[in-house]
């Protein structure tokens, strides 16, 4: 079992999501669709970013060998968050035999995500 945690200052993501290239580089099409349903509120975008960072820490690689948009923070029909992986992120996870659990939270200033790899 491995654990990853990350906290992001929301104002930094709020500035970054004004750049279309940032959005395309960091967020998957599925995440973008979910974020658009929420009017791309900075707190939600920051929570997604924090989940990607926490995932990389739980994986033990840091952000190496995969693209950030290959790690998606999505929500089930009850609103519970989960990670969806594609590309190299999915390959690395399969090789390591990991499944993931994720929890997110935010305030007006910070978004935090915790990822457990098991």
MIMAR-304509 format. One line per field, with one value per atom (N, C-alpha, C): residue number from 1; atom name; z, x, y. Coordinates in Angstrom, 3 decimals, decimal comma. Layout:
N
k	(NUM | ...)
a	(CA | ...)
zz	(Z | ...)
xx	(X | ...)
yy	(Y | ...)
This chain:
118
k	(1 | 1 | 1 | 2 | 2 | 2 | 3 | 3 | 3 | 4 | 4 | 4 | 5 | 5 | 5 | 6 | 6 | 6 | 7 | 7 | 7 | 8 | 8 | 8 | 9 | 9 | 9 | 10 | 10 | 10 | 11 | 11 | 11 | 12 | 12 | 12 | 13 | 13 | 13 | 14 | 14 | 14 | 15 | 15 | 15 | 16 | 16 | 16 | 17 | 17 | 17 | 18 | 18 | 18 | 19 | 19 | 19 | 20 | 20 | 20 | 21 | 21 | 21 | 22 | 22 | 22 | 23 | 23 | 23 | 24 | 24 | 24 | 25 | 25 | 25 | 26 | 26 | 26 | 27 | 27 | 27 | 28 | 28 | 28 | 29 | 29 | 29 | 30 | 30 | 30 | 31 | 31 | 31 | 32 | 32 | 32 | 33 | 33 | 33 | 34 | 34 | 34 | 35 | 35 | 35 | 36 | 36 | 36 | 37 | 37 | 37 | 38 | 38 | 38 | 39 | 39 | 39 | 40 | 40 | 40 | 41 | 41 | 41 | 42 | 42 | 42 | 43 | 43 | 43 | 44 | 44 | 44 | 45 | 45 | 45 | 46 | 46 | 46 | 47 | 47 | 47 | 48 | 48 | 48 | 49 | 49 | 49 | 50 | 50 | 50 | 51 | 51 | 51 | 52 | 52 | 52 | 53 | 53 | 53 | 54 | 54 | 54 | 55 | 55 | 55 | 56 | 56 | 56 | 57 | 57 | 57 | 58 | 58 | 58 | 59 | 59 | 59 | 60 | 60 | 60 | 61 | 61 | 61 | 62 | 62 | 62 | 63 | 63 | 63 | 64 | 64 | 64 | 65 | 65 | 65 | 66 | 66 | 66 | 67 | 67 | 67 | 68 | 68 | 68 | 69 | 69 | 69 | 70 | 70 | 70 | 71 | 71 | 71 | 72 | 72 | 72 | 73 | 73 | 73 | 74 | 74 | 74 | 75 | 75 | 75 | 76 | 76 | 76 | 77 | 77 | 77 | 78 | 78 | 78 | 79 | 79 | 79 | 80 | 80 | 80 | 81 | 81 | 81 | 82 | 82 | 82 | 83 | 83 | 83 | 84 | 84 | 84 | 85 | 85 | 85 | 86 | 86 | 86 | 87 | 87 | 87 | 88 | 88 | 88 | 89 | 89 | 89 | 90 | 90 | 90 | 91 | 91 | 91 | 92 | 92 | 92 | 93 | 93 | 93 | 94 | 94 | 94 | 95 | 95 | 95 | 96 | 96 | 96 | 97 | 97 | 97 | 98 | 98 | 98 | 99 | 99 | 99 | 100 | 100 | 100 | 101 | 101 | 101 | 102 | 102 | 102 | 103 | 103 | 103 | 104 | 104 | 104 | 105 | 105 | 105 | 106 | 106 | 106 | 107 | 107 | 107 | 108 | 108 | 108 | 109 | 109 | 109 | 110 | 110 | 110 | 111 | 111 | 111 | 112 | 112 | 112 | 113 | 113 | 113 | 114 | 114 | 114 | 115 | 115 | 115 | 116 | 116 | 116 | 117 | 117 | 117 | 118 | 118 | 118)
a	(N | CA | C | N | CA | C | N | CA | C | N | CA | C | N | CA | C | N | CA | C | N | CA | C | N | CA | C | N | CA | C | N | CA | C | N | CA | C | N | CA | C | N | CA | C | N | CA | C | N | CA | C | N | CA | C | N | CA | C | N | CA | C | N | CA | C | N | CA | C | N | CA | C | N | CA | C | N | CA | C | N | CA | C | N | CA | C | N | CA | C | N | CA | C | N | CA | C | N | CA | C | N | CA | C | N | CA | C | N | CA | C | N | CA | C | N | CA | C | N | CA | C | N | CA | C | N | CA | C | N | CA | C | N | CA | C | N | CA | C | N | CA | C | N | CA | C | N | CA | C | N | CA | C | N | CA | C | N | CA | C | N | CA | C | N | CA | C | N | CA | C | N | CA | C | N | CA | C | N | CA | C | N | CA | C | N | CA | C | N | CA | C | N | CA | C | N | CA | C | N | CA | C | N | CA | C | N | CA | C | N | CA | C | N | CA | C | N | CA | C | N | CA | C | N | CA | C | N | CA | C | N | CA | C | N | CA | C | N | CA | C | N | CA | C | N | CA | C | N | CA | C | N | CA | C | N | CA | C | N | CA | C | N | CA | C | N | CA | C | N | CA | C | N | CA | C | N | CA | C | N | CA | C | N | CA | C | N | CA | C | N | CA | C | N | CA | C | N | CA | C | N | CA | C | N | CA | C | N | CA | C | N | CA | C | N | CA | C | N | CA | C | N | CA | C | N | CA | C | N | CA | C | N | CA | C | N | CA | C | N | CA | C | N | CA | C | N | CA | C | N | CA | C | N | CA | C | N | CA | C | N | CA | C | N | CA | C | N | CA | C | N | CA | C | N | CA | C | N | CA | C | N | CA | C | N | CA | C | N | CA | C | N | CA | C | N | CA | C | N | CA | C | N | CA | C | N | CA | C | N | CA | C)
zz	(0,000 | 0,000 | 0,000 | -0,750 | -0,819 | -0,661 | -0,202 | 0,035 | -0,651 | -1,257 | -1,838 | -1,395 | -1,136 | -0,733 | -1,402 | -1,756 | -2,351 | -2,019 | -1,816 | -1,594 | -2,618 | -3,215 | -4,255 | -3,830 | -4,077 | -3,861 | -5,029 | -4,734 | -5,770 | -6,690 | -6,173 | -7,025 | -8,161 | -7,936 | -8,985 | -10,125 | -9,782 | -10,807 | -11,491 | -10,733 | -11,298 | -12,417 | -12,216 | -13,254 | -14,429 | -14,144 | -15,193 | -16,099 | -15,558 | -16,383 | -17,380 | -17,362 | -18,384 | -19,681 | -19,604 | -20,747 | -21,316 | -22,545 | -23,169 | -23,273 | -23,548 | -23,651 | -22,317 | -21,223 | -19,892 | -19,686 | -19,991 | -19,802 | -20,595 | -21,856 | -22,703 | -22,258 | -21,711 | -21,271 | -19,953 | -19,098 | -17,737 | -17,569 | -18,199 | -17,959 | -19,142 | -18,833 | -19,875 | -20,423 | -21,553 | -22,142 | -21,167 | -20,440 | -19,470 | -18,313 | -17,838 | -16,761 | -17,245 | -18,430 | -18,982 | -19,066 | -19,516 | -19,600 | -18,220 | -17,205 | -15,837 | -15,327 | -15,564 | -15,088 | -15,787 | -17,059 | -17,775 | -17,212 | -16,780 | -16,149 | -14,875 | -14,244 | -13,007 | -13,289 | -14,539 | -14,964 | -14,692 | -14,716 | -14,539 | -13,298 | -12,186 | -10,955 | -10,550 | -10,131 | -9,795 | -8,703 | -7,715 | -6,644 | -7,200 | -8,114 | -8,710 | -9,590 | -10,377 | -11,236 | -10,378 | -9,273 | -8,372 | -7,703 | -7,333 | -6,724 | -7,722 | -8,982 | -10,018 | -10,117 | -10,107 | -10,205 | -8,999 | -7,809 | -6,591 | -6,636 | -7,191 | -7,286 | -8,201 | -9,279 | -10,198 | -9,491 | -8,744 | -7,991 | -6,910 | -6,197 | -5,145 | -5,753 | -6,921 | -7,625 | -7,926 | -8,437 | -8,801 | -7,581 | -6,442 | -5,208 | -4,713 | -4,813 | -4,413 | -5,331 | -6,600 | -7,564 | -7,291 | -6,732 | -6,380 | -7,478 | -8,552 | -9,668 | -9,754 | -9,054 | -9,363 | -10,741 | -11,292 | -12,616 | -13,660 | -13,849 | -14,829 | -15,540 | -16,827 | -17,579 | -17,995 | -17,644 | -18,059 | -18,108 | -18,810 | -18,928 | -17,879 | -17,405 | -16,399 | -16,891 | -18,177 | -18,673 | -18,829 | -18,468 | -18,430 | -17,077 | -16,137 | -14,801 | -14,649 | -14,553 | -14,477 | -13,134 | -12,520 | -11,321 | -11,781 | -11,655 | -12,076 | -10,874 | -11,077 | -9,981 | -10,429 | -9,530 | -9,849 | -9,695 | -9,900 | -9,880 | -8,521 | -7,457 | -6,131 | -5,797 | -6,705 | -6,489 | -5,875 | -5,611 | -5,021 | -6,061 | -5,667 | -6,624 | -6,850 | -8,062 | -8,387 | -9,466 | -9,585 | -10,613 | -11,802 | -12,979 | -14,221 | -14,926 | -15,303 | -15,895 | -17,347 | -18,133 | -19,526 | -19,876 | -21,068 | -21,572 | -20,659 | -20,564 | -19,753 | -18,268 | -17,769 | -16,350 | -16,058 | -16,961 | -16,779 | -16,890 | -17,838 | -18,009 | -16,773 | -16,265 | -15,078 | -13,888 | -13,734 | -12,629 | -12,752 | -13,973 | -14,187 | -13,845 | -14,274 | -13,979 | -12,482 | -11,737 | -10,288 | -9,559 | -10,278 | -9,681 | -8,719 | -8,906 | -7,988 | -8,420 | -7,407 | -7,536 | -6,644 | -6,795 | -6,100 | -5,434 | -4,331 | -3,654 | -3,517 | -3,727 | -3,686 | -2,842 | -2,129 | -1,379 | -1,643 | -1,820 | -2,101 | -1,172 | -0,962 | -0,192 | -0,609 | -0,340 | -0,610 | 0,295 | 0,451 | 1,139 | 0,082 | 0,502 | -0,444 | -1,009 | -0,274 | -0,672 | -1,147 | -0,647 | -0,926 | -1,347 | -2,212 | -2,565 | -2,196 | -1,602 | -1,162 | -1,662 | -2,043 | -2,456 | -1,782 | -1,405 | -0,854 | -1,732 | -2,148 | -2,965 | -2,256 | -2,106 | -1,559 | -2,700 | -2,894 | -3,867 | -3,064 | -3,480 | -2,740 | -3,680)
xx	(0,848 | 0,000 | 0,897 | 0,461 | 1,182 | 0,174 | 0,647 | -0,212 | 0,377 | -0,483 | -0,068 | -1,027 | -0,506 | -1,338 | -0,794 | -1,695 | -1,262 | -2,263 | -1,764 | -2,577 | -2,184 | -3,183 | -2,966 | -3,631 | -2,946 | -3,557 | -4,494 | -5,757 | -6,771 | -6,486 | -5,971 | -5,733 | -4,760 | -3,826 | -2,870 | -3,562 | -4,458 | -5,200 | -6,200 | -6,802 | -7,758 | -7,104 | -5,867 | -5,142 | -4,793 | -4,395 | -3,948 | -5,078 | -6,282 | -7,373 | -7,903 | -7,371 | -7,709 | -6,960 | -5,972 | -5,137 | -5,614 | -6,126 | -6,658 | -5,596 | -4,349 | -3,280 | -3,051 | -3,110 | -2,986 | -4,098 | -5,322 | -6,467 | -6,272 | -5,896 | -5,737 | -4,577 | -3,533 | -2,361 | -2,610 | -3,447 | -3,624 | -4,877 | -5,971 | -7,256 | -7,664 | -8,266 | -8,771 | -10,088 | -10,518 | -11,792 | -12,949 | -12,898 | -13,958 | -13,964 | -12,787 | -12,709 | -13,213 | -12,804 | -13,243 | -14,766 | -15,381 | -16,843 | -17,478 | -16,931 | -17,462 | -17,259 | -16,076 | -15,785 | -16,666 | -16,949 | -17,827 | -19,239 | -19,706 | -21,030 | -21,083 | -19,930 | -19,836 | -19,335 | -19,409 | -18,941 | -17,463 | -16,714 | -15,253 | -14,854 | -15,534 | -15,191 | -13,760 | -12,991 | -11,587 | -11,367 | -12,258 | -12,087 | -12,113 | -13,020 | -13,107 | -11,900 | -11,482 | -10,302 | -9,059 | -8,962 | -7,813 | -7,845 | -9,029 | -9,134 | -8,679 | -9,041 | -8,574 | -7,059 | -6,489 | -5,033 | -4,359 | -4,881 | -4,312 | -4,397 | -5,480 | -5,629 | -4,568 | -4,240 | -3,201 | -1,844 | -1,542 | -0,282 | -0,248 | -1,356 | -1,418 | -1,283 | -1,890 | -1,747 | -0,278 | 0,429 | 1,839 | 2,686 | 2,331 | 3,048 | 2,708 | 1,434 | 1,047 | 1,672 | 1,796 | 2,421 | 3,912 | 4,495 | 5,918 | 6,847 | 6,301 | 7,129 | 7,262 | 6,397 | 6,274 | 5,647 | 5,593 | 4,991 | 6,067 | 6,309 | 7,278 | 6,673 | 6,872 | 6,450 | 4,997 | 4,242 | 2,850 | 2,466 | 1,395 | 0,895 | -0,182 | -0,255 | -1,274 | -2,686 | -2,948 | -4,309 | -4,647 | -3,723 | -4,006 | -4,571 | -4,617 | -5,168 | -6,382 | -7,553 | -8,792 | -9,460 | -9,829 | -10,658 | -12,092 | -12,881 | -14,283 | -15,176 | -16,479 | -17,433 | -18,509 | -18,871 | -19,930 | -21,300 | -22,368 | -23,722 | -24,112 | -23,429 | -23,705 | -22,762 | -21,844 | -20,917 | -19,591 | -19,413 | -18,147 | -17,027 | -15,875 | -14,768 | -14,079 | -13,563 | -12,751 | -11,752 | -10,685 | -9,683 | -9,932 | -9,796 | -9,855 | -8,517 | -7,866 | -6,530 | -6,541 | -5,650 | -5,490 | -4,007 | -3,681 | -2,316 | -1,272 | -0,146 | 0,981 | 0,626 | -0,192 | -0,592 | -1,287 | -2,151 | -2,842 | -1,864 | -0,932 | 0,063 | 0,941 | 1,436 | 2,298 | 1,528 | 0,287 | -0,538 | -0,787 | -1,073 | -1,291 | -0,030 | 1,133 | 2,402 | 2,618 | 2,244 | 2,422 | 1,286 | 0,206 | -0,929 | -1,742 | -1,722 | -2,434 | -3,864 | -4,706 | -6,013 | -5,933 | -6,886 | -6,775 | -8,074 | -7,921 | -9,019 | -8,612 | -9,553 | -9,232 | -10,262 | -9,785 | -10,651 | -10,181 | -11,137 | -10,800 | -11,585 | -11,026 | -11,713 | -11,145 | -11,898 | -11,364 | -12,011 | -11,288 | -11,783 | -11,809 | -11,953 | -11,892 | -10,490 | -9,464 | -8,080 | -7,309 | -7,674 | -6,881 | -7,757 | -7,185 | -7,802 | -6,793 | -7,286 | -6,419 | -6,999 | -6,092 | -6,483 | -5,569 | -6,159 | -5,410 | -5,726 | -4,667 | -4,824 | -4,132 | -4,859 | -4,299 | -4,194 | -2,986 | -2,755 | -2,698 | -3,452 | -3,496 | -3,520)
yy	(-1,173 | 0,000 | 1,240 | 2,232 | 3,513 | 4,645 | 5,796 | 6,948 | 8,169 | 8,970 | 10,239 | 11,325 | 12,519 | 13,654 | 14,901 | 15,821 | 17,074 | 18,163 | 19,361 | 20,555 | 21,602 | 22,230 | 23,235 | 24,543 | 25,643 | 26,951 | 27,238 | 27,451 | 27,590 | 28,771 | 29,869 | 31,030 | 30,719 | 29,795 | 29,431 | 28,692 | 27,794 | 27,057 | 27,983 | 28,877 | 29,832 | 30,641 | 31,044 | 31,788 | 30,877 | 29,653 | 28,725 | 28,263 | 28,082 | 27,556 | 28,581 | 29,774 | 30,769 | 30,480 | 29,577 | 29,221 | 27,881 | 27,892 | 26,673 | 25,579 | 25,939 | 24,933 | 24,243 | 24,991 | 24,388 | 23,364 | 23,749 | 22,852 | 21,566 | 21,669 | 20,485 | 19,608 | 20,219 | 19,464 | 18,744 | 19,329 | 18,814 | 17,958 | 18,331 | 17,674 | 16,789 | 15,637 | 14,736 | 15,288 | 14,752 | 15,172 | 14,930 | 13,805 | 13,490 | 14,493 | 14,850 | 15,850 | 17,198 | 17,578 | 18,867 | 18,897 | 17,800 | 17,740 | 17,910 | 17,220 | 17,373 | 18,794 | 19,338 | 20,693 | 21,730 | 21,532 | 22,457 | 22,425 | 21,240 | 21,145 | 21,977 | 22,159 | 22,950 | 24,363 | 24,794 | 26,122 | 26,334 | 25,239 | 25,262 | 26,076 | 25,818 | 26,536 | 26,180 | 27,171 | 26,935 | 25,895 | 25,815 | 24,838 | 23,410 | 23,135 | 21,797 | 21,506 | 22,483 | 22,307 | 22,081 | 22,788 | 22,624 | 21,253 | 20,767 | 19,435 | 18,366 | 18,519 | 17,580 | 17,606 | 18,798 | 18,925 | 18,275 | 18,531 | 17,947 | 16,420 | 15,881 | 14,421 | 13,817 | 14,515 | 14,037 | 13,996 | 15,038 | 15,102 | 14,019 | 13,855 | 12,833 | 11,436 | 11,216 | 9,942 | 9,667 | 10,668 | 10,461 | 10,108 | 10,654 | 10,344 | 8,937 | 8,560 | 7,208 | 6,168 | 6,511 | 5,609 | 5,452 | 6,515 | 6,466 | 6,945 | 7,491 | 7,937 | 9,446 | 10,169 | 11,579 | 11,660 | 12,835 | 12,976 | 12,695 | 11,402 | 10,913 | 9,713 | 9,648 | 8,481 | 8,484 | 9,505 | 9,625 | 11,103 | 11,386 | 12,764 | 13,016 | 14,237 | 14,571 | 14,290 | 14,498 | 14,271 | 12,795 | 11,908 | 10,471 | 10,035 | 10,954 | 10,697 | 11,613 | 11,023 | 11,801 | 11,620 | 12,723 | 12,685 | 12,876 | 11,828 | 11,856 | 11,550 | 11,606 | 11,373 | 10,401 | 9,471 | 8,523 | 9,187 | 8,411 | 8,964 | 9,553 | 9,150 | 9,713 | 10,872 | 11,187 | 12,290 | 11,883 | 10,593 | 10,127 | 10,195 | 10,728 | 10,834 | 9,486 | 9,320 | 8,149 | 8,545 | 7,761 | 8,008 | 7,096 | 7,651 | 6,896 | 7,123 | 6,036 | 6,124 | 5,688 | 6,293 | 5,905 | 5,964 | 5,516 | 5,635 | 5,014 | 5,711 | 5,226 | 5,148 | 6,049 | 5,997 | 4,669 | 4,235 | 2,957 | 1,794 | 1,864 | 0,792 | 0,635 | 1,743 | 1,711 | 1,127 | 1,538 | 1,040 | -0,456 | -0,916 | -2,356 | -3,151 | -2,641 | -3,324 | -3,456 | -2,411 | -2,420 | -3,127 | -3,429 | -4,130 | -3,284 | -1,962 | -1,074 | -0,780 | -0,633 | 0,006 | 1,236 | 2,160 | 3,438 | 3,843 | 4,530 | 5,198 | 6,656 | 7,573 | 9,001 | 9,746 | 10,741 | 11,641 | 13,062 | 13,977 | 15,377 | 16,292 | 17,473 | 18,504 | 19,849 | 20,911 | 22,248 | 23,282 | 24,370 | 25,560 | 26,661 | 27,886 | 29,001 | 29,185 | 28,741 | 28,998 | 27,776 | 26,587 | 25,392 | 24,220 | 23,377 | 22,096 | 21,007 | 19,924 | 18,825 | 17,504 | 16,625 | 15,270 | 14,267 | 13,135 | 12,011 | 10,801 | 10,095 | 8,896 | 7,740 | 6,635 | 5,403 | 4,400 | 3,883 | 2,808 | 1,512 | 0,533 | -0,737 | -1,922)
